[in-house]
Amino acid sequence: TALKLYEVDNGVFPTTEEGLGALLTVPSSAKNWKGPYLEKTPLDPWGNPYHYKSPGTQRSDYDLSSIGRDGTEGSSDDVTNWGQ
């Protein structure tokens, strides 16, 4: 939801380089930033940072993923916004 609100306000999603931090602090590229869109840096349910890439390689807008409970990227418990 926070990413979508950012996109509605600014016309684009944050870049990979700006990352999810753009939801907390105004990045230099933002044209109409009305945040913060989150209260703190988002962590997955296991306390790990999310992986964010925009534009995405799995989806055209952005890829958002978690390495899951086992902490290993690419394993069967990964959680992504593009499915498995």
Helices and strands as residue ranges (DSSP letters): H 2-10, G 19-23, E 51-53, E 63-66, E 79-80
